Amino acid sequence: LILQLFSLSCVFQLLPLAGVVSFAAVGALSFSVYSLFSKSDVIINKGVNPEPWETVDPTKPQKLLTIHQKWKPIEELEDVRKLTK
């Protein structure tokens, strides 16, 4: 493995490719961790809360980027949700 790393540094044409692939891998991993800890619909342990979508705040946007969108709870749906609990 160490020999392969030293041989990679000798081939200068592969350095940009290795950099781009590494950057993409780090970006994918960081977005996965971000989604895991900040999104309410991503579950690791179903035993703790099997239906996490029931506790989603409708006033908080769930998209990565929202532009000029107002999120308001629908009163009828909130009443139905309170009755079914």
HTML snippet that shows the backbone in 3Dmol.js (N, CA, C, O; Angstrom):
<script src="https://3Dmol.org/build/3Dmol-min.js"></script>
<div id="view" style="width:600px;height:400px;position:relative"></div>
<script>
const pdb = `
ATOM      1  N   LEU A   1       0.833  -1.202   0.000  1.00  0.00           N
ATOM      2  CA  LEU A   1       0.000   0.000   0.000  1.00  0.00           C
ATOM      3  C   LEU A   1       0.870   1.256   0.000  1.00  0.00           C
ATOM      4  O   LEU A   1       0.610   2.200  -0.746  1.00  0.00           O
ATOM      5  N   ILE A   2       1.889   1.258   0.830  1.00  0.00           N
ATOM      6  CA  ILE A   2       2.766   2.427   0.888  1.00  0.00           C
ATOM      7  C   ILE A   2       3.518   2.581  -0.428  1.00  0.00           C
ATOM      8  O   ILE A   2       3.757   3.697  -0.890  1.00  0.00           O
ATOM      9  N   LEU A   3       3.885   1.465  -1.022  1.00  0.00           N
ATOM     10  CA  LEU A   3       4.579   1.516  -2.309  1.00  0.00           C
ATOM     11  C   LEU A   3       3.674   2.107  -3.389  1.00  0.00           C
ATOM     12  O   LEU A   3       4.143   2.830  -4.268  1.00  0.00           O
ATOM     13  N   GLN A   4       2.379   1.800  -3.323  1.00  0.00           N
ATOM     14  CA  GLN A   4       1.442   2.341  -4.303  1.00  0.00           C
ATOM     15  C   GLN A   4       1.288   3.846  -4.134  1.00  0.00           C
ATOM     16  O   GLN A   4       1.173   4.566  -5.126  1.00  0.00           O
ATOM     17  N   LEU A   5       1.283   4.337  -2.893  1.00  0.00           N
ATOM     18  CA  LEU A   5       1.165   5.776  -2.682  1.00  0.00           C
ATOM     19  C   LEU A   5       2.380   6.514  -3.226  1.00  0.00           C
ATOM     20  O   LEU A   5       2.243   7.591  -3.805  1.00  0.00           O
ATOM     21  N   PHE A   6       3.561   5.947  -3.047  1.00  0.00           N
ATOM     22  CA  PHE A   6       4.757   6.582  -3.584  1.00  0.00           C
ATOM     23  C   PHE A   6       4.765   6.538  -5.105  1.00  0.00           C
ATOM     24  O   PHE A   6       5.242   7.475  -5.745  1.00  0.00           O
ATOM     25  N   SER A   7       4.251   5.474  -5.688  1.00  0.00           N
ATOM     26  CA  SER A   7       4.220   5.402  -7.145  1.00  0.00           C
ATOM     27  C   SER A   7       3.176   6.355  -7.714  1.00  0.00           C
ATOM     28  O   SER A   7       3.324   6.812  -8.847  1.00  0.00           O
ATOM     29  N   LEU A   8       2.118   6.669  -6.955  1.00  0.00           N
ATOM     30  CA  LEU A   8       1.110   7.624  -7.412  1.00  0.00           C
ATOM     31  C   LEU A   8       1.694   9.030  -7.472  1.00  0.00           C
ATOM     32  O   LEU A   8       1.341   9.810  -8.357  1.00  0.00           O
ATOM     33  N   SER A   9       2.577   9.356  -6.546  1.00  0.00           N
ATOM     34  CA  SER A   9       3.158  10.695  -6.561  1.00  0.00           C
ATOM     35  C   SER A   9       4.123  10.882  -7.726  1.00  0.00           C
ATOM     36  O   SER A   9       4.415  12.016  -8.104  1.00  0.00           O
ATOM     37  N   CYS A  10       4.614   9.808  -8.293  1.00  0.00           N
ATOM     38  CA  CYS A  10       5.509   9.924  -9.448  1.00  0.00           C
ATOM     39  C   CYS A  10       4.739  10.206 -10.732  1.00  0.00           C
ATOM     40  O   CYS A  10       5.290  10.795 -11.662  1.00  0.00           O
ATOM     41  N   VAL A  11       3.482   9.799 -10.797  1.00  0.00           N
ATOM     42  CA  VAL A  11       2.669  10.033 -11.992  1.00  0.00           C
ATOM     43  C   VAL A  11       1.847  11.296 -11.733  1.00  0.00           C
ATOM     44  O   VAL A  11       0.784  11.242 -11.114  1.00  0.00           O
ATOM     45  N   PHE A  12       2.349  12.420 -12.210  1.00  0.00           N
ATOM     46  CA  PHE A  12       1.737  13.700 -11.899  1.00  0.00           C
ATOM     47  C   PHE A  12       0.384  13.894 -12.581  1.00  0.00           C
ATOM     48  O   PHE A  12      -0.411  14.723 -12.136  1.00  0.00           O
ATOM     49  N   GLN A  13       0.109  13.152 -13.642  1.00  0.00           N
ATOM     50  CA  GLN A  13      -1.160  13.288 -14.344  1.00  0.00           C
ATOM     51  C   GLN A  13      -2.320  12.749 -13.518  1.00  0.00           C
ATOM     52  O   GLN A  13      -3.464  13.152 -13.730  1.00  0.00           O
ATOM     53  N   LEU A  14      -2.049  11.852 -12.584  1.00  0.00           N
ATOM     54  CA  LEU A  14      -3.118  11.265 -11.779  1.00  0.00           C
ATOM     55  C   LEU A  14      -3.457  12.084 -10.542  1.00  0.00           C
ATOM     56  O   LEU A  14      -4.476  11.828  -9.900  1.00  0.00           O
ATOM     57  N   LEU A  15      -2.638  13.049 -10.196  1.00  0.00           N
ATOM     58  CA  LEU A  15      -2.899  13.841  -8.995  1.00  0.00           C
ATOM     59  C   LEU A  15      -4.209  14.634  -9.074  1.00  0.00           C
ATOM     60  O   LEU A  15      -4.953  14.625  -8.094  1.00  0.00           O
ATOM     61  N   PRO A  16      -4.539  15.321 -10.182  1.00  0.00           N
ATOM     62  CA  PRO A  16      -5.837  16.004 -10.236  1.00  0.00           C
ATOM     63  C   PRO A  16      -7.018  15.034 -10.153  1.00  0.00           C
ATOM     64  O   PRO A  16      -8.033  15.337  -9.526  1.00  0.00           O
ATOM     65  N   LEU A  17      -6.881  13.880 -10.782  1.00  0.00           N
ATOM     66  CA  LEU A  17      -7.943  12.878 -10.717  1.00  0.00           C
ATOM     67  C   LEU A  17      -8.135  12.393  -9.285  1.00  0.00           C
ATOM     68  O   LEU A  17      -9.266  12.276  -8.814  1.00  0.00           O
ATOM     69  N   ALA A  18      -7.045  12.113  -8.599  1.00  0.00           N
ATOM     70  CA  ALA A  18      -7.138  11.676  -7.205  1.00  0.00           C
ATOM     71  C   ALA A  18      -7.726  12.779  -6.334  1.00  0.00           C
ATOM     72  O   ALA A  18      -8.478  12.498  -5.400  1.00  0.00           O
ATOM     73  N   GLY A  19      -7.390  14.030  -6.633  1.00  0.00           N
ATOM     74  CA  GLY A  19      -7.943  15.151  -5.869  1.00  0.00           C
ATOM     75  C   GLY A  19      -9.440  15.303  -6.068  1.00  0.00           C
ATOM     76  O   GLY A  19     -10.173  15.520  -5.103  1.00  0.00           O
ATOM     77  N   VAL A  20      -9.901  15.191  -7.303  1.00  0.00           N
ATOM     78  CA  VAL A  20     -11.333  15.331  -7.596  1.00  0.00           C
ATOM     79  C   VAL A  20     -12.126  14.180  -6.978  1.00  0.00           C
ATOM     80  O   VAL A  20     -13.191  14.402  -6.400  1.00  0.00           O
ATOM     81  N   VAL A  21     -11.622  12.971  -7.094  1.00  0.00           N
ATOM     82  CA  VAL A  21     -12.312  11.814  -6.515  1.00  0.00           C
ATOM     83  C   VAL A  21     -12.348  11.926  -4.993  1.00  0.00           C
ATOM     84  O   VAL A  21     -13.364  11.609  -4.374  1.00  0.00           O
ATOM     85  N   SER A  22     -11.260  12.368  -4.391  1.00  0.00           N
ATOM     86  CA  SER A  22     -11.231  12.548  -2.937  1.00  0.00           C
ATOM     87  C   SER A  22     -12.205  13.632  -2.502  1.00  0.00           C
ATOM     88  O   SER A  22     -12.903  13.472  -1.501  1.00  0.00           O
ATOM     89  N   PHE A  23     -12.258  14.737  -3.246  1.00  0.00           N
ATOM     90  CA  PHE A  23     -13.182  15.821  -2.922  1.00  0.00           C
ATOM     91  C   PHE A  23     -14.633  15.353  -3.016  1.00  0.00           C
ATOM     92  O   PHE A  23     -15.451  15.700  -2.164  1.00  0.00           O
ATOM     93  N   ALA A  24     -14.957  14.572  -4.040  1.00  0.00           N
ATOM     94  CA  ALA A  24     -16.318  14.052  -4.192  1.00  0.00           C
ATOM     95  C   ALA A  24     -16.665  13.084  -3.071  1.00  0.00           C
ATOM     96  O   ALA A  24     -17.792  13.091  -2.575  1.00  0.00           O
ATOM     97  N   ALA A  25     -15.723  12.260  -2.670  1.00  0.00           N
ATOM     98  CA  ALA A  25     -15.982  11.309  -1.587  1.00  0.00           C
ATOM     99  C   ALA A  25     -16.197  12.030  -0.264  1.00  0.00           C
ATOM    100  O   ALA A  25     -17.084  11.662   0.505  1.00  0.00           O
ATOM    101  N   VAL A  26     -15.400  13.046   0.006  1.00  0.00           N
ATOM    102  CA  VAL A  26     -15.566  13.818   1.246  1.00  0.00           C
ATOM    103  C   VAL A  26     -16.888  14.571   1.218  1.00  0.00           C
ATOM    104  O   VAL A  26     -17.562  14.659   2.244  1.00  0.00           O
ATOM    105  N   GLY A  27     -17.274  15.115   0.071  1.00  0.00           N
ATOM    106  CA  GLY A  27     -18.554  15.812  -0.043  1.00  0.00           C
ATOM    107  C   GLY A  27     -19.735  14.888   0.176  1.00  0.00           C
ATOM    108  O   GLY A  27     -20.691  15.256   0.858  1.00  0.00           O
ATOM    109  N   ALA A  28     -19.682  13.697  -0.389  1.00  0.00           N
ATOM    110  CA  ALA A  28     -20.771  12.733  -0.203  1.00  0.00           C
ATOM    111  C   ALA A  28     -20.865  12.289   1.246  1.00  0.00           C
ATOM    112  O   ALA A  28     -21.963  12.160   1.787  1.00  0.00           O
ATOM    113  N   LEU A  29     -19.738  12.057   1.871  1.00  0.00           N
ATOM    114  CA  LEU A  29     -19.731  11.651   3.272  1.00  0.00           C
ATOM    115  C   LEU A  29     -20.242  12.768   4.176  1.00  0.00           C
ATOM    116  O   LEU A  29     -21.002  12.507   5.108  1.00  0.00           O
ATOM    117  N   SER A  30     -19.835  14.003   3.913  1.00  0.00           N
ATOM    118  CA  SER A  30     -20.284  15.110   4.757  1.00  0.00           C
ATOM    119  C   SER A  30     -21.776  15.376   4.581  1.00  0.00           C
ATOM    120  O   SER A  30     -22.454  15.704   5.554  1.00  0.00           O
ATOM    121  N   PHE A  31     -22.306  15.242   3.358  1.00  0.00           N
ATOM    122  CA  PHE A  31     -23.743  15.429   3.176  1.00  0.00           C
ATOM    123  C   PHE A  31     -24.527  14.306   3.846  1.00  0.00           C
ATOM    124  O   PHE A  31     -25.615  14.544   4.370  1.00  0.00           O
ATOM    125  N   SER A  32     -23.997  13.101   3.837  1.00  0.00           N
ATOM    126  CA  SER A  32     -24.663  11.993   4.525  1.00  0.00           C
ATOM    127  C   SER A  32     -24.723  12.239   6.022  1.00  0.00           C
ATOM    128  O   SER A  32     -25.751  11.995   6.653  1.00  0.00           O
ATOM    129  N   VAL A  33     -23.638  12.716   6.590  1.00  0.00           N
ATOM    130  CA  VAL A  33     -23.622  13.014   8.028  1.00  0.00           C
ATOM    131  C   VAL A  33     -24.557  14.174   8.336  1.00  0.00           C
ATOM    132  O   VAL A  33     -25.260  14.145   9.346  1.00  0.00           O
ATOM    133  N   TYR A  34     -24.579  15.199   7.479  1.00  0.00           N
ATOM    134  CA  TYR A  34     -25.495  16.327   7.656  1.00  0.00           C
ATOM    135  C   TYR A  34     -26.945  15.855   7.627  1.00  0.00           C
ATOM    136  O   TYR A  34     -27.741  16.257   8.476  1.00  0.00           O
ATOM    137  N   SER A  35     -27.295  15.020   6.674  1.00  0.00           N
ATOM    138  CA  SER A  35     -28.661  14.508   6.582  1.00  0.00           C
ATOM    139  C   SER A  35     -29.010  13.636   7.775  1.00  0.00           C
ATOM    140  O   SER A  35     -30.143  13.659   8.256  1.00  0.00           O
ATOM    141  N   LEU A  36     -28.056  12.880   8.246  1.00  0.00           N
ATOM    142  CA  LEU A  36     -28.293  11.983   9.365  1.00  0.00           C
ATOM    143  C   LEU A  36     -28.637  12.747  10.630  1.00  0.00           C
ATOM    144  O   LEU A  36     -29.517  12.329  11.383  1.00  0.00           O
ATOM    145  N   PHE A  37     -27.964  13.853  10.875  1.00  0.00           N
ATOM    146  CA  PHE A  37     -28.169  14.575  12.123  1.00  0.00           C
ATOM    147  C   PHE A  37     -29.173  15.714  12.029  1.00  0.00           C
ATOM    148  O   PHE A  37     -29.678  16.150  13.063  1.00  0.00           O
ATOM    149  N   SER A  38     -29.486  16.213  10.842  1.00  0.00           N
ATOM    150  CA  SER A  38     -30.373  17.368  10.767  1.00  0.00           C
ATOM    151  C   SER A  38     -31.736  17.061  10.153  1.00  0.00           C
ATOM    152  O   SER A  38     -32.680  17.820  10.375  1.00  0.00           O
ATOM    153  N   LYS A  39     -31.872  16.002   9.406  1.00  0.00           N
ATOM    154  CA  LYS A  39     -33.149  15.678   8.777  1.00  0.00           C
ATOM    155  C   LYS A  39     -33.973  14.790   9.689  1.00  0.00           C
ATOM    156  O   LYS A  39     -33.443  13.890  10.341  1.00  0.00           O
ATOM    157  N   SER A  40     -35.257  15.044   9.732  1.00  0.00           N
ATOM    158  CA  SER A  40     -36.120  14.281  10.635  1.00  0.00           C
ATOM    159  C   SER A  40     -36.608  12.980  10.013  1.00  0.00           C
ATOM    160  O   SER A  40     -37.123  12.121  10.730  1.00  0.00           O
ATOM    161  N   ASP A  41     -36.465  12.809   8.716  1.00  0.00           N
ATOM    162  CA  ASP A  41     -36.950  11.583   8.086  1.00  0.00           C
ATOM    163  C   ASP A  41     -35.862  10.530   7.903  1.00  0.00           C
ATOM    164  O   ASP A  41     -36.121   9.484   7.307  1.00  0.00           O
ATOM    165  N   VAL A  42     -34.660  10.778   8.398  1.00  0.00           N
ATOM    166  CA  VAL A  42     -33.580   9.798   8.342  1.00  0.00           C
ATOM    167  C   VAL A  42     -33.507   9.108   9.697  1.00  0.00           C
ATOM    168  O   VAL A  42     -33.369   9.770  10.726  1.00  0.00           O
ATOM    169  N   ILE A  43     -33.600   7.776   9.701  1.00  0.00           N
ATOM    170  CA  ILE A  43     -33.668   7.015  10.946  1.00  0.00           C
ATOM    171  C   ILE A  43     -32.488   6.050  11.016  1.00  0.00           C
ATOM    172  O   ILE A  43     -32.134   5.419  10.021  1.00  0.00           O
ATOM    173  N   ILE A  44     -31.888   5.940  12.192  1.00  0.00           N
ATOM    174  CA  ILE A  44     -30.890   4.899  12.434  1.00  0.00           C
ATOM    175  C   ILE A  44     -31.518   3.784  13.255  1.00  0.00           C
ATOM    176  O   ILE A  44     -31.379   2.607  12.923  1.00  0.00           O
ATOM    177  N   ASN A  45     -32.204   4.155  14.319  1.00  0.00           N
ATOM    178  CA  ASN A  45     -32.781   3.189  15.245  1.00  0.00           C
ATOM    179  C   ASN A  45     -34.302   3.339  15.221  1.00  0.00           C
ATOM    180  O   ASN A  45     -34.833   4.322  15.739  1.00  0.00           O
ATOM    181  N   LYS A  46     -35.002   2.383  14.631  1.00  0.00           N
ATOM    182  CA  LYS A  46     -36.455   2.469  14.540  1.00  0.00           C
ATOM    183  C   LYS A  46     -37.137   2.236  15.879  1.00  0.00           C
ATOM    184  O   LYS A  46     -38.295   2.618  16.048  1.00  0.00           O
ATOM    185  N   GLY A  47     -36.447   1.618  16.835  1.00  0.00           N
ATOM    186  CA  GLY A  47     -37.055   1.319  18.123  1.00  0.00           C
ATOM    187  C   GLY A  47     -37.353   2.553  18.948  1.00  0.00           C
ATOM    188  O   GLY A  47     -38.309   2.563  19.723  1.00  0.00           O
ATOM    189  N   VAL A  48     -36.548   3.595  18.794  1.00  0.00           N
ATOM    190  CA  VAL A  48     -36.732   4.803  19.596  1.00  0.00           C
ATOM    191  C   VAL A  48     -37.958   5.576  19.118  1.00  0.00           C
ATOM    192  O   VAL A  48     -38.821   5.927  19.922  1.00  0.00           O
ATOM    193  N   ASN A  49     -38.038   5.839  17.832  1.00  0.00           N
ATOM    194  CA  ASN A  49     -39.155   6.593  17.265  1.00  0.00           C
ATOM    195  C   ASN A  49     -39.469   5.993  15.897  1.00  0.00           C
ATOM    196  O   ASN A  49     -38.851   6.382  14.906  1.00  0.00           O
ATOM    197  N   PRO A  50     -40.417   5.053  15.817  1.00  0.00           N
ATOM    198  CA  PRO A  50     -40.658   4.384  14.537  1.00  0.00           C
ATOM    199  C   PRO A  50     -41.300   5.276  13.475  1.00  0.00           C
ATOM    200  O   PRO A  50     -41.226   4.959  12.288  1.00  0.00           O
ATOM    201  N   GLU A  51     -41.924   6.376  13.873  1.00  0.00           N
ATOM    202  CA  GLU A  51     -42.568   7.280  12.915  1.00  0.00           C
ATOM    203  C   GLU A  51     -42.092   8.712  13.153  1.00  0.00           C
ATOM    204  O   GLU A  51     -42.837   9.514  13.717  1.00  0.00           O
ATOM    205  N   PRO A  52     -40.882   9.048  12.742  1.00  0.00           N
ATOM    206  CA  PRO A  52     -40.372  10.396  13.025  1.00  0.00           C
ATOM    207  C   PRO A  52     -41.056  11.489  12.215  1.00  0.00           C
ATOM    208  O   PRO A  52     -40.978  12.664  12.573  1.00  0.00           O
ATOM    209  N   TRP A  53     -41.720  11.119  11.135  1.00  0.00           N
ATOM    210  CA  TRP A  53     -42.384  12.122  10.306  1.00  0.00           C
ATOM    211  C   TRP A  53     -43.610  12.701  10.996  1.00  0.00           C
ATOM    212  O   TRP A  53     -44.144  13.717  10.550  1.00  0.00           O
ATOM    213  N   GLU A  54     -44.067  12.074  12.075  1.00  0.00           N
ATOM    214  CA  GLU A  54     -45.206  12.609  12.817  1.00  0.00           C
ATOM    215  C   GLU A  54     -44.822  13.834  13.645  1.00  0.00           C
ATOM    216  O   GLU A  54     -45.687  14.636  13.997  1.00  0.00           O
ATOM    217  N   THR A  55     -43.551  13.984  13.955  1.00  0.00           N
ATOM    218  CA  THR A  55     -43.112  15.098  14.795  1.00  0.00           C
ATOM    219  C   THR A  55     -42.422  16.201  13.999  1.00  0.00           C
ATOM    220  O   THR A  55     -41.725  17.032  14.583  1.00  0.00           O
ATOM    221  N   VAL A  56     -42.599  16.226  12.694  1.00  0.00           N
ATOM    222  CA  VAL A  56     -41.967  17.246  11.858  1.00  0.00           C
ATOM    223  C   VAL A  56     -42.696  18.569  12.046  1.00  0.00           C
ATOM    224  O   VAL A  56     -43.923  18.629  11.981  1.00  0.00           O
ATOM    225  N   ASP A  57     -41.933  19.617  12.277  1.00  0.00           N
ATOM    226  CA  ASP A  57     -42.500  20.955  12.412  1.00  0.00           C
ATOM    227  C   ASP A  57     -42.810  21.501  11.020  1.00  0.00           C
ATOM    228  O   ASP A  57     -41.887  21.679  10.225  1.00  0.00           O
ATOM    229  N   PRO A  58     -44.079  21.773  10.696  1.00  0.00           N
ATOM    230  CA  PRO A  58     -44.406  22.242   9.339  1.00  0.00           C
ATOM    231  C   PRO A  58     -43.914  23.657   9.048  1.00  0.00           C
ATOM    232  O   PRO A  58     -43.863  24.059   7.886  1.00  0.00           O
ATOM    233  N   THR A  59     -43.556  24.413  10.073  1.00  0.00           N
ATOM    234  CA  THR A  59     -43.063  25.768   9.822  1.00  0.00           C
ATOM    235  C   THR A  59     -41.578  25.781   9.479  1.00  0.00           C
ATOM    236  O   THR A  59     -41.070  26.790   8.989  1.00  0.00           O
ATOM    237  N   LYS A  60     -40.874  24.679   9.728  1.00  0.00           N
ATOM    238  CA  LYS A  60     -39.445  24.595   9.414  1.00  0.00           C
ATOM    239  C   LYS A  60     -39.276  23.939   8.046  1.00  0.00           C
ATOM    240  O   LYS A  60     -39.758  22.825   7.845  1.00  0.00           O
ATOM    241  N   PRO A  61     -38.605  24.598   7.100  1.00  0.00           N
ATOM    242  CA  PRO A  61     -38.415  24.000   5.777  1.00  0.00           C
ATOM    243  C   PRO A  61     -37.547  22.751   5.856  1.00  0.00           C
ATOM    244  O   PRO A  61     -36.564  22.716   6.597  1.00  0.00           O
ATOM    245  N   GLN A  62     -37.910  21.730   5.093  1.00  0.00           N
ATOM    246  CA  GLN A  62     -37.181  20.471   5.095  1.00  0.00           C
ATOM    247  C   GLN A  62     -36.230  20.349   3.909  1.00  0.00           C
ATOM    248  O   GLN A  62     -35.439  19.408   3.846  1.00  0.00           O
ATOM    249  N   LYS A  63     -36.297  21.277   2.980  1.00  0.00           N
ATOM    250  CA  LYS A  63     -35.420  21.234   1.811  1.00  0.00           C
ATOM    251  C   LYS A  63     -34.044  21.777   2.173  1.00  0.00           C
ATOM    252  O   LYS A  63     -33.875  22.442   3.194  1.00  0.00           O
ATOM    253  N   LEU A  64     -33.081  21.490   1.337  1.00  0.00           N
ATOM    254  CA  LEU A  64     -31.739  22.010   1.551  1.00  0.00           C
ATOM    255  C   LEU A  64     -31.707  23.516   1.331  1.00  0.00           C
ATOM    256  O   LEU A  64     -30.994  24.231   2.035  1.00  0.00           O
ATOM    257  N   LEU A  65     -32.480  24.006   0.355  1.00  0.00           N
ATOM    258  CA  LEU A  65     -32.535  25.428   0.054  1.00  0.00           C
ATOM    259  C   LEU A  65     -33.972  25.797  -0.295  1.00  0.00           C
ATOM    260  O   LEU A  65     -34.569  25.200  -1.191  1.00  0.00           O
ATOM    261  N   THR A  66     -34.526  26.777   0.410  1.00  0.00           N
ATOM    262  CA  THR A  66     -35.869  27.266   0.094  1.00  0.00           C
ATOM    263  C   THR A  66     -35.782  28.760  -0.173  1.00  0.00           C
ATOM    264  O   THR A  66     -35.116  29.497   0.554  1.00  0.00           O
ATOM    265  N   ILE A  67     -36.460  29.196  -1.221  1.00  0.00           N
ATOM    266  CA  ILE A  67     -36.434  30.601  -1.606  1.00  0.00           C
ATOM    267  C   ILE A  67     -37.864  31.112  -1.621  1.00  0.00           C
ATOM    268  O   ILE A  67     -38.686  30.640  -2.406  1.00  0.00           O
ATOM    269  N   HIS A  68     -38.159  32.061  -0.770  1.00  0.00           N
ATOM    270  CA  HIS A  68     -39.460  32.736  -0.690  1.00  0.00           C
ATOM    271  C   HIS A  68     -40.626  31.756  -0.545  1.00  0.00           C
ATOM    272  O   HIS A  68     -41.634  31.885  -1.240  1.00  0.00           O
ATOM    273  N   GLN A  69     -40.495  30.801   0.335  1.00  0.00           N
ATOM    274  CA  GLN A  69     -41.590  29.866   0.576  1.00  0.00           C
ATOM    275  C   GLN A  69     -41.994  29.952   2.036  1.00  0.00           C
ATOM    276  O   GLN A  69     -41.147  29.893   2.927  1.00  0.00           O
ATOM    277  N   LYS A  70     -43.267  30.090   2.274  1.00  0.00           N
ATOM    278  CA  LYS A  70     -43.808  30.132   3.628  1.00  0.00           C
ATOM    279  C   LYS A  70     -44.454  28.790   3.930  1.00  0.00           C
ATOM    280  O   LYS A  70     -45.281  28.302   3.160  1.00  0.00           O
ATOM    281  N   TRP A  71     -44.076  28.201   5.047  1.00  0.00           N
ATOM    282  CA  TRP A  71     -44.631  26.920   5.460  1.00  0.00           C
ATOM    283  C   TRP A  71     -45.587  27.167   6.608  1.00  0.00           C
ATOM    284  O   TRP A  71     -45.185  27.645   7.669  1.00  0.00           O
ATOM    285  N   LYS A  72     -46.847  26.842   6.397  1.00  0.00           N
ATOM    286  CA  LYS A  72     -47.859  27.013   7.438  1.00  0.00           C
ATOM    287  C   LYS A  72     -48.532  25.670   7.678  1.00  0.00           C
ATOM    288  O   LYS A  72     -48.794  24.928   6.731  1.00  0.00           O
ATOM    289  N   PRO A  73     -48.810  25.357   8.931  1.00  0.00           N
ATOM    290  CA  PRO A  73     -49.521  24.099   9.196  1.00  0.00           C
ATOM    291  C   PRO A  73     -50.978  24.189   8.732  1.00  0.00           C
ATOM    292  O   PRO A  73     -51.611  25.240   8.844  1.00  0.00           O
ATOM    293  N   ILE A  74     -51.492  23.094   8.218  1.00  0.00           N
ATOM    294  CA  ILE A  74     -52.890  23.019   7.799  1.00  0.00           C
ATOM    295  C   ILE A  74     -53.712  22.610   9.019  1.00  0.00           C
ATOM    296  O   ILE A  74     -53.468  21.562   9.618  1.00  0.00           O
ATOM    297  N   GLU A  75     -54.675  23.435   9.378  1.00  0.00           N
ATOM    298  CA  GLU A  75     -55.407  23.230  10.631  1.00  0.00           C
ATOM    299  C   GLU A  75     -56.168  21.907  10.648  1.00  0.00           C
ATOM    300  O   GLU A  75     -56.206  21.232  11.677  1.00  0.00           O
ATOM    301  N   GLU A  76     -56.772  21.530   9.525  1.00  0.00           N
ATOM    302  CA  GLU A  76     -57.534  20.283   9.487  1.00  0.00           C
ATOM    303  C   GLU A  76     -56.627  19.078   9.732  1.00  0.00           C
ATOM    304  O   GLU A  76     -56.994  18.154  10.457  1.00  0.00           O
ATOM    305  N   LEU A  77     -55.461  19.094   9.132  1.00  0.00           N
ATOM    306  CA  LEU A  77     -54.530  17.985   9.328  1.00  0.00           C
ATOM    307  C   LEU A  77     -54.003  17.935  10.756  1.00  0.00           C
ATOM    308  O   LEU A  77     -53.799  16.854  11.307  1.00  0.00           O
ATOM    309  N   GLU A  78     -53.784  19.089  11.351  1.00  0.00           N
ATOM    310  CA  GLU A  78     -53.332  19.117  12.743  1.00  0.00           C
ATOM    311  C   GLU A  78     -54.410  18.569  13.670  1.00  0.00           C
ATOM    312  O   GLU A  78     -54.106  17.868  14.634  1.00  0.00           O
ATOM    313  N   ASP A  79     -55.679  18.889  13.376  1.00  0.00           N
ATOM    314  CA  ASP A  79     -56.778  18.354  14.191  1.00  0.00           C
ATOM    315  C   ASP A  79     -56.874  16.838  14.057  1.00  0.00           C
ATOM    316  O   ASP A  79     -57.079  16.137  15.048  1.00  0.00           O
ATOM    317  N   VAL A  80     -56.726  16.333  12.838  1.00  0.00           N
ATOM    318  CA  VAL A  80     -56.784  14.886  12.619  1.00  0.00           C
ATOM    319  C   VAL A  80     -55.617  14.198  13.319  1.00  0.00           C
ATOM    320  O   VAL A  80     -55.783  13.127  13.903  1.00  0.00           O
ATOM    321  N   ARG A  81     -54.459  14.801  13.262  1.00  0.00           N
ATOM    322  CA  ARG A  81     -53.292  14.205  13.917  1.00  0.00           C
ATOM    323  C   ARG A  81     -53.470  14.174  15.432  1.00  0.00           C
ATOM    324  O   ARG A  81     -53.068  13.207  16.080  1.00  0.00           O
ATOM    325  N   LYS A  82     -54.064  15.211  15.999  1.00  0.00           N
ATOM    326  CA  LYS A  82     -54.313  15.222  17.447  1.00  0.00           C
ATOM    327  C   LYS A  82     -55.348  14.174  17.838  1.00  0.00           C
ATOM    328  O   LYS A  82     -55.260  13.585  18.915  1.00  0.00           O
ATOM    329  N   LEU A  83     -56.330  13.938  16.966  1.00  0.00           N
ATOM    330  CA  LEU A  83     -57.364  12.949  17.278  1.00  0.00           C
ATOM    331  C   LEU A  83     -56.836  11.523  17.181  1.00  0.00           C
ATOM    332  O   LEU A  83     -57.278  10.647  17.924  1.00  0.00           O
ATOM    333  N   THR A  84     -55.902  11.286  16.277  1.00  0.00           N
ATOM    334  CA  THR A  84     -55.401   9.922  16.108  1.00  0.00           C
ATOM    335  C   THR A  84     -54.347   9.538  17.131  1.00  0.00           C
ATOM    336  O   THR A  84     -54.011   8.358  17.240  1.00  0.00           O
ATOM    337  N   LYS A  85     -53.824  10.472  17.868  1.00  0.00           N
ATOM    338  CA  LYS A  85     -52.811  10.136  18.884  1.00  0.00           C
ATOM    339  C   LYS A  85     -53.427   9.616  20.146  1.00  0.00           C
ATOM    340  O   LYS A  85     -52.711   9.290  21.093  1.00  0.00           O
TER     341      LYS A  85
END
`;
const viewer = $3Dmol.createViewer("view");
viewer.addModel(pdb, "pdb");
viewer.setStyle({}, {cartoon: {color: "spectrum"}});
viewer.zoomTo();
viewer.render();
</script>
